[in-house]
Every structure is written in C-alpha cells, then in structure tokens.
Amino acid sequence: MHLNVFVMTTGHHEASWRLPESDPYASIDLAHYQNVARIAEDAAFDSLFLADSPHLPGPVRRRPWGMLEPLTLATALAAVTERIGLIATVSTSYNEPYNVARTLASLDHLSGGRFGWNVVTSPDLPAARNFGLSDLPSHASRYARAAEFVEVAFKLWDSWADDAIVGDKAAAIWADESKVCPIDHVGEYFSVAGPLNVPRPPQGHPLLVQAGSSEEGRQFAGRYAEAVFTAQQTLPGARAFAEDLKARAAAFGRDPSKVKILPGLVPIIGSTTAEARALEASLSELISQEYAQGQLASLLQVPVSALPLDGPLPFADLPPEESVEGARSRFSLVVDLARRENLTVRQLIGRLGGGRGHLTITGTPEQVADEMEAWYSAGAADGFNIMPAVLPSGLSVFCAEVVPLLRKRGLFRSEYAGRTLREHYGLDRPAVAVPAGNGDQRQPRLGSERLV
C-alpha cells in the first residue's frame, strides 16, 4: 500500500497546539517541518503533502491558521530529504498556467523528480475576494477552468522533447531548436504561446493529485488524477467511491490501476484501547466549542444560532447539496455522518475535531493496522493519507508502532526501490504527447494514461 503524510502545523486535531508538548509557533518554524519530513522519509513513506488555501481559513484567536506558502516550504524540504515525494497544493482558480508549470518543472528538477501537484479549485468566497472577485465562481466553471489549466500545463511540460538538450561544445550547440516548440494554446480561459522556459521535468509531468469528491471533482479526477485524496467514513462507502473513480478513469481510456486512491486516516494510538480513548478525550476537552460551532455553521451555510450544541442538525433547513458552491463533497460527508449516527451538534464537533470528517481510528497499533488491511484488501483503498492528530509525536508513534506491523504482513515496503515520486506510486513516466515541433497541431496521446 502507499502511505502519504498530510502535514498540518501542530497536527490535524484543532486543539493539538494546546498540548504541553506542542509549539504554538511550529506553523512558521522550518525546523518543525524538516523534522516531520525526516520521520516520514525514515519510514519510507511515498510522499508528504502540504495543503493550502489563498486566504486565512479561520479565526486566528482559536487555532494557528497562519501557514507558510507550500511551494516555498516544499522547496526547503527538498533540500533536506533525498527520497520522499513532496506534494504541494496550487489553485487553478487564482493562478496562471505558465507560472505554475514553470515553478513545478523547476521544483521537479531541483528535487530529482520528487514533486507532485495537488490540483484544487479553491471553494471559498474569501479566497475569491482576495483576487478581486465579489462572488465565488460557480462549481462547474471552476472545474472547467481547472481542466483547461491542466491541459495547458501538460502542453508546456511537453514543449521540450526529452532529448532537446545536446550540450555539444565543439559545435557550439546547447539545444536542438527543432525539439523546443511553442504550444499556441487558445482556449476559453487561457491563451498561452509557449514554449516553457524550463526543460522537460525529470518525471515528464509532476504527479497529479486531486481531492474533490463531488460529481465534477470525480469526473476531473477520473480524467487527470494519478493519486486521489478522499474523505471516507465507512469501508463500503470508500469501496464504492474507489470503484466509481476507477470506472471513470477507464471511460477516459486510462488504466484504472494507475489511479491510486488514498482515504484520509487520523490514527490516535495507545498501548491499550483505553489509553487511546483517553488521549482522544483529552484532545476533545481542549476544543473551543464556540469556535467549532462557527466553523460548522460556515461549512453548512446556516447561522450559528441554528446549531444548538445538544440538539441535532437542522436537516430541513440545510441547503440542498447541488446549491452548495463551496466544499460540496465535505458538506455532504458531514451531513451524512450526523444523520447516519444520529449525532448532536456537540458530538459532531467532537467527531470532526480530529480530522474534519476523515476517518479516525482510535485504538492500539494492531487495531489501526487491522482496519487499514481490511480497507486495502477490500479494494476500498490503495493506501492512506495519514493525518496525525498531533505532530510530530503522532507520526512518530505511527511509524514506530504501525508501519512495522504493515511490513510484517507484507503490505508496505521496507525501503525505497526508486528515486522519483512516480516510481514510489508505481506509475510510468509519461511520454511527450507528440514529437516536438508541431506547435498547435499537437494531438492527444491516445491509449496512454491521459486522454485529452
């Protein structure tokens, strides 16, 4: 199975920063992130993931929301690691394809082929307002822009042939100009001449990751994603999601086995079940109920007054899923969780405090490994997006106690076999779409992992 560590400041539990062991300034401390990266690399994790949003996600009074820009941070982590992949979030809604393609190609070169791009469409109105928009672009239009954005990036990375650089000193020829060509892209959202001013990345294209689970998000992932981060609460639901996504990939002419599904997992580990539950309870006691109510109200698009702590969700007053222009799939997951388990608002807040709707497994290392094996064996996951409740301690315990169990069961590598992120995930290096020099006459690579 594949393992990615999702790094979030002091941990994914919103109260993690309040623990005696936690550093309130860790979110802006490079040494903290370097330590986490080394722990994950020592355990031979496939990758490390840095999320992002181009706005301040919540009130800074109750949680350390100030986060470093992920591409900058990932660059610093590349310098102190050798094998682990580095996946950074970049929005397609508030960037331009040329700059993003250039930056990611540069980072792939500098890291020796270890970069991945988590493609997001930024589903938050505050982000839109930071870029001069008064309203959030519609869900459908954000994904349409994202699709064209990715296509342009593919063309730019392919604007250099792999053997374009000649380096012939005697003939005074550094590169073969016939193998570096413009792309002359003109579309609905972008007009880009090209070529890129960076040679083709070591991986051909950095690994493409996606995390949306709405209808548009699944369709986008089926068309482009090579790894998918998803929030799933039950094994049957996760298996249905994986089957659906792989079927969509097949419909686009892709090999479904080349799309890796990694549900989020928050492991809270103790030497006994009681010890693990006590740790979880101690974290829950540190949650600011007022803050959590506000965050939940924002997600569900209702006033805080509609969420009495000891009452149920006001299901009849919630907007229909299809009208939600923000984080649509997360909205549905939270509502379904509350309805399925008949949770009060207070109980729901406790369930969401550790992973915002991702699966939480509280128990011994054996219980965590058992659940992971069950999901993997059932085809519900190709691996997991590990989201430690507390960092770095939660990751250290997982690597020391759970990873050896997975290895003993033949489920996880003992050491790295390759050097690039694509090699870790068992993915081929994509060939250039067509021979360089054809400009706007480029054609899709039919039968390859990607279908334009």
LINCORTA-V812247 format. One record per backbone hydrogen bond with DSSP energy under -1.0 kcal/mol. CO is the residue of the C=O (numbers start at 1). NH is the residue of the N-H. If there is no record, write none. Layout:
CO | NH
CO | NH
This chain:
2 | 384
3 | 46
3 | 47
4 | 386
5 | 49
8 | 11
10 | 391
13 | 16
15 | 18
16 | 19
19 | 22
23 | 26
25 | 28
26 | 29
29 | 33
30 | 34
31 | 35
32 | 36
33 | 37
34 | 38
35 | 39
36 | 40
37 | 41
38 | 42
39 | 43
40 | 45
41 | 44
46 | 85
47 | 5
48 | 87
49 | 7
50 | 89
53 | 55
63 | 65
69 | 73
70 | 74
71 | 75
72 | 76
73 | 77
74 | 78
77 | 80
85 | 48
86 | 116
87 | 50
88 | 118
90 | 120
96 | 100
97 | 101
98 | 102
99 | 103
100 | 104
101 | 105
102 | 106
103 | 107
104 | 108
105 | 109
106 | 110
107 | 111
108 | 113
109 | 112
113 | 421
114 | 86
115 | 207
116 | 88
117 | 209
118 | 90
120 | 92
124 | 128
125 | 129
126 | 130
128 | 131
128 | 133
129 | 132
138 | 142
139 | 143
140 | 144
141 | 145
142 | 146
143 | 147
144 | 148
145 | 149
146 | 150
147 | 151
148 | 152
149 | 153
150 | 154
151 | 155
152 | 156
153 | 157
154 | 158
156 | 159
159 | 181
161 | 164
164 | 176
167 | 169
168 | 173
173 | 168
174 | 166
174 | 167
176 | 179
177 | 180
179 | 161
185 | 192
190 | 187
192 | 185
193 | 183
193 | 184
201 | 204
203 | 205
207 | 117
208 | 226
208 | 227
209 | 119
210 | 229
214 | 218
215 | 219
216 | 220
217 | 221
218 | 222
219 | 223
220 | 224
226 | 260
227 | 210
228 | 262
230 | 264
234 | 238
235 | 239
236 | 240
237 | 241
238 | 242
239 | 243
240 | 244
241 | 245
242 | 246
243 | 247
244 | 248
245 | 249
246 | 250
247 | 251
248 | 252
249 | 254
250 | 253
255 | 258
256 | 259
260 | 228
261 | 382
262 | 230
263 | 385
265 | 387
266 | 361
268 | 363
272 | 276
273 | 277
274 | 278
275 | 279
276 | 280
277 | 281
278 | 282
279 | 283
280 | 284
281 | 285
283 | 286
284 | 287
288 | 292
289 | 293
290 | 294
291 | 295
292 | 296
293 | 297
294 | 298
295 | 299
296 | 300
297 | 301
297 | 302
303 | 306
304 | 307
308 | 311
309 | 346
311 | 345
313 | 315
314 | 317
315 | 318
320 | 323
321 | 324
326 | 328
327 | 331
328 | 332
329 | 333
330 | 334
331 | 335
332 | 336
333 | 337
334 | 338
335 | 339
336 | 340
337 | 341
338 | 343
344 | 348
345 | 349
346 | 350
347 | 351
348 | 352
349 | 353
352 | 356
353 | 14
355 | 358
359 | 266
361 | 268
363 | 270
364 | 368
365 | 369
366 | 370
367 | 371
368 | 372
369 | 373
370 | 374
371 | 375
372 | 376
373 | 377
374 | 378
375 | 380
376 | 379
382 | 2
384 | 4
385 | 265
386 | 6
388 | 12
389 | 13
390 | 394
392 | 396
393 | 397
394 | 398
395 | 399
396 | 400
397 | 401
398 | 402
398 | 403
402 | 406
403 | 407
404 | 408
405 | 409
406 | 411
407 | 410
420 | 424
421 | 425
422 | 427
423 | 426
438 | 441
439 | 442
444 | 446
445 | 448
